[in-house]
Amino acid sequence: MSFEKLGHWYGWAQGIEPIYWEALRLYVLRRDRFTCQKCYRKLLPSELRCHHVIRKEDGGTDSARNLITLCAECHLDEHPIYAEEAA
């Protein structure tokens, strides 16, 4: 399976993760050398997130070309949790 040309997985809207997600995530983490692409810290896979550069809601795909590695802290900066969302 080529992770460079994946399209949009429509199950995301229903909260369903695609069956290829973990393999794709590891592919991106390895490609980025387990390093956050924002703060440049090298971390363990469990401390890293695979982030869609163009949001799925805005037409972004699951292609590895649209994914980067972020640490949990930098990923939270990209997706802040507001009080009204946590309730």
Backbone bond lengths (Angstrom), bond angles and torsions (degrees), N, CA, C in turn:
res aa  C-N    CA-C-N  psi(-1)  N-CA   C-N-CA  omega(-1)  CA-C   N-CA-C  phi
1 M - - - 1.454 - - 1.528 109.05 -
2 S 1.318 116.20 130.55 1.461 120.79 176.71 1.519 109.31 -89.68
3 F 1.312 115.52 121.09 1.467 119.68 179.82 1.526 112.29 -84.21
4 E 1.327 116.65 -4.19 1.464 120.34 -177.55 1.531 113.06 -82.68
5 K 1.334 117.81 -17.32 1.457 119.54 -174.19 1.524 113.42 -126.77
6 L 1.306 117.74 26.94 1.464 120.19 178.92 1.521 110.16 -70.83
7 G 1.303 115.01 149.06 1.457 120.69 177.42 1.521 110.94 -93.65
8 H 1.307 115.06 -152.29 1.458 122.12 -178.88 1.527 109.65 -95.05
9 W 1.299 117.23 128.89 1.467 122.57 176.46 1.519 108.03 -89.50
10 Y 1.315 117.19 113.15 1.461 121.79 -174.39 1.522 113.23 -71.77
11 G 1.325 117.58 -15.59 1.454 120.20 177.99 1.511 113.77 -67.18
12 W 1.357 117.51 -19.55 1.468 119.58 179.37 1.527 111.08 -54.61
13 A 1.331 117.29 -39.50 1.468 121.54 -177.99 1.526 111.87 -60.79
14 Q 1.339 116.50 -27.34 1.463 120.71 178.05 1.534 111.55 -97.24
15 G 1.324 116.77 6.81 1.457 120.82 -179.66 1.519 113.28 77.97
16 I 1.326 117.56 20.64 1.464 121.97 -179.07 1.527 108.79 -101.00
17 E 1.313 115.78 119.11 1.457 121.77 178.98 1.523 109.53 -76.98
18 P 1.334 118.62 136.94 1.460 119.60 178.36 1.524 111.72 -66.88
19 I 1.316 116.76 152.47 1.469 120.72 -176.36 1.523 111.83 -64.06
20 Y 1.315 117.24 -23.38 1.461 120.79 -178.85 1.530 113.33 -89.17
21 W 1.339 118.99 -1.01 1.465 121.23 -169.96 1.530 113.49 -58.99
22 E 1.312 119.17 -46.71 1.469 120.35 -176.90 1.524 111.00 -64.62
23 A 1.335 118.08 -40.68 1.465 120.79 177.46 1.534 110.44 -65.28
24 L 1.320 117.11 -41.42 1.459 121.37 177.69 1.524 110.72 -64.44
25 R 1.324 116.68 -43.85 1.461 121.56 178.93 1.525 110.71 -57.67
26 L 1.325 116.91 -47.78 1.470 120.45 179.42 1.524 111.57 -64.87
27 Y 1.322 117.22 -35.95 1.460 121.51 176.41 1.532 110.03 -59.10
28 V 1.341 117.13 -47.26 1.465 121.97 -178.76 1.528 110.51 -67.61
29 L 1.329 117.81 -42.43 1.466 120.44 179.03 1.525 110.83 -61.00
30 R 1.321 116.63 -43.04 1.479 120.20 178.07 1.523 110.87 -65.51
31 R 1.325 116.12 -44.49 1.471 120.26 179.57 1.531 110.88 -56.59
32 D 1.340 115.61 -41.27 1.462 121.52 -178.83 1.532 112.32 -88.23
33 R 1.323 115.88 9.76 1.468 123.24 176.14 1.529 112.89 57.15
34 F 1.340 115.20 38.61 1.469 122.37 177.01 1.527 111.11 53.03
35 T 1.340 115.65 37.48 1.460 122.72 -176.88 1.522 109.76 -124.04
36 C 1.324 116.35 128.81 1.464 121.28 176.06 1.522 108.07 -60.82
37 Q 1.314 116.27 130.49 1.457 121.12 -177.47 1.523 112.70 -83.43
38 K 1.329 116.79 3.14 1.464 120.51 177.25 1.529 110.83 -108.76
39 C 1.332 117.64 -50.45 1.473 120.64 -178.00 1.530 112.41 -103.52
40 Y 1.320 117.33 -7.27 1.465 125.42 175.20 1.533 114.75 65.47
41 R 1.333 116.87 23.17 1.465 119.42 173.71 1.521 109.52 -83.25
42 K 1.323 116.19 137.26 1.463 122.19 175.26 1.526 106.94 -91.46
43 L 1.339 116.21 125.56 1.460 121.20 -172.94 1.520 110.97 -136.32
44 L 1.327 114.88 173.20 1.458 121.53 175.26 1.531 109.72 -72.62
45 P 1.322 117.80 151.77 1.470 119.92 179.41 1.530 113.75 -53.68
46 S 1.316 117.39 -35.01 1.472 120.12 -179.35 1.527 112.59 -67.60
47 E 1.323 117.48 -16.47 1.463 122.05 -179.82 1.529 112.45 -99.56
48 L 1.332 116.38 2.81 1.454 121.39 -176.22 1.525 111.65 -114.67
49 R 1.308 115.47 152.16 1.461 122.62 178.21 1.523 108.89 -123.03
50 C 1.299 115.77 150.94 1.456 122.94 175.73 1.534 105.69 -100.47
51 H 1.314 116.98 115.71 1.465 122.72 -170.48 1.526 111.91 -110.62
52 H 1.333 116.38 131.41 1.461 122.03 174.59 1.533 108.25 -76.27
53 V 1.328 117.68 120.16 1.462 122.09 179.66 1.525 109.20 -66.32
54 I 1.326 116.84 -52.14 1.470 121.21 172.08 1.517 105.62 -96.75
55 R 1.318 115.74 117.60 1.464 120.79 -175.56 1.524 111.54 -55.42
56 K 1.317 115.31 147.55 1.464 120.29 178.19 1.528 110.10 -58.66
57 E 1.323 116.78 -38.40 1.463 121.74 -179.69 1.521 112.19 -63.77
58 D 1.334 116.36 -22.70 1.459 121.48 -179.68 1.525 112.13 -100.98
59 G 1.333 116.53 14.92 1.455 121.12 177.20 1.520 115.13 95.79
60 G 1.332 117.37 6.72 1.461 120.67 178.11 1.520 111.39 -66.39
61 T 1.320 115.50 149.16 1.460 120.81 -178.83 1.521 110.18 -103.49
62 D 1.323 115.12 175.12 1.460 121.69 175.48 1.527 111.56 -89.46
63 S 1.323 117.85 8.58 1.456 121.21 178.63 1.529 110.09 -59.61
64 A 1.315 116.42 142.97 1.467 120.52 177.20 1.527 110.68 -58.34
65 R 1.311 116.87 -23.72 1.467 120.91 177.54 1.518 112.18 -67.30
66 N 1.327 116.99 -20.01 1.465 122.22 -179.71 1.521 111.89 -105.58
67 L 1.307 118.19 12.37 1.458 121.86 -176.79 1.521 110.55 -123.81
68 I 1.340 115.52 141.21 1.462 121.30 173.85 1.516 108.69 -134.20
69 T 1.316 115.68 162.20 1.457 122.79 178.06 1.519 109.15 -91.11
70 L 1.334 116.03 128.34 1.462 122.15 173.68 1.522 108.77 -129.83
71 C 1.330 116.58 147.77 1.468 119.38 172.60 1.524 107.74 -73.01
72 A 1.312 117.00 165.98 1.466 121.19 -177.58 1.526 111.05 -58.35
73 E 1.330 117.10 -39.51 1.471 120.71 -178.86 1.528 111.62 -66.78
74 C 1.322 117.44 -47.89 1.466 120.37 179.43 1.527 111.04 -66.68
75 H 1.326 117.07 -33.55 1.466 119.99 177.80 1.520 110.19 -65.60
76 L 1.320 116.99 -38.35 1.461 120.56 177.29 1.526 110.47 -64.24
77 D 1.332 117.71 -34.14 1.471 120.59 175.72 1.524 110.59 -62.07
78 E 1.333 116.58 -33.58 1.465 121.26 179.54 1.527 111.72 -78.63
79 H 1.329 116.65 -27.32 1.465 122.79 -178.26 1.531 109.66 -131.37
80 P 1.330 117.83 69.96 1.464 118.67 -178.67 1.527 111.58 -64.42
81 I 1.312 115.11 147.78 1.469 121.10 177.95 1.526 106.87 -102.17
82 Y 1.319 115.12 119.00 1.457 120.94 179.08 1.517 109.22 -96.31
83 A 1.327 116.79 155.06 1.464 122.15 -176.35 1.519 111.81 -53.37
84 E 1.324 117.43 -41.77 1.475 119.75 -177.76 1.532 112.02 -69.18
85 E 1.345 118.40 -22.72 1.455 121.75 177.51 1.513 111.62 -81.73
86 A 1.324 117.48 -29.60 1.466 121.48 -176.24 1.526 111.47 -76.01
87 A 1.309 117.34 -20.96 1.474 120.95 -176.27 1.493 112.09 -77.59
